[in-house]
């Protein structure tokens, strides 16, 4: 599988930008401990924002270990873990959990067991920021909404333990209406290249302005999308029956549907998250190297289409 063809290597500058190359260390304060990094992460993406079914937080790692390099990735796959180890990351922060469902063994005869063994043997900590990273201000759907140029953005569903602007999904308005075809092209243009591309349901020439988005799988939010009066809904992993039922229930054909790659929709958050963590650490006088993984962990390699 090809790596993501976007420049994602870099260290967050104080102004929030990510440089094209990892900046040299400038002799700042001693490297923070993993425990200190966890406090910085908690400030940005509080665990209290995670959904009650989710498993977020530290998966592997010793709180007293010193960390000089942090890598962000969507998935804790073996390929991503090896990339982090080769670079010398002391902490790998992934959006998706490694151990979302219970296991009875982490023997190295299983894929998850091998992942756990590689992390521990290499001294690489693993931290999950999942639905807390979705819900927080500046989280996955906020970044997606911003990349699409949405204004007056609000959550689709409010966080149970958060601020009014926190929650799952976002809805907002384009500055000007455009055709569904042009809007779908905009969606395609902002995402990293993956085999599945972008699927669209609706009138290609229909005008859209109010847009609902949810990074990752969002077919559980159709009621909230309809209540928001969105013209189109951008999300990932739309299954046949929920998508078909949404089309049947649509008023005047709306909301139209734009189905994207799960990986691609959440990858957009990684550079922003790296920059945010870098800024928090810079305010503390810390000078860590922060990098976004270049591994494309979308599970699909190619697609066949008619014609």
Buried (B, 14 or more C-beta within 10 A) or exposed (E): BEEBEBEBBBBBBEEEEBEEEBBEEEEEEEBBBBBBBBEBBBEBBBBEBBBEEBBBBBBBBEEEBEBBBBBBBBBBBEBBBBBBBEBEBBBBBBBBBBBEEEEEEBEBEEEBBBBBBBBBEBBBBBBBBBBBBBBBBBBBBBBBBBBBBBEEBBBBBBBEEBEEBBBBBBBBBBEEBBBBBEBBEBBBEBBBBBBBBBEBBBBEEBEBBBBBBBBBBBBEBBEBBBEBEBBBBBBBBBEEEBBEEBBEEBEEEBBBBBBBBBBBBBBBBBBBBBBBBBBBBBEBEBBBBBBBBBBBBBBEEEEEEEE
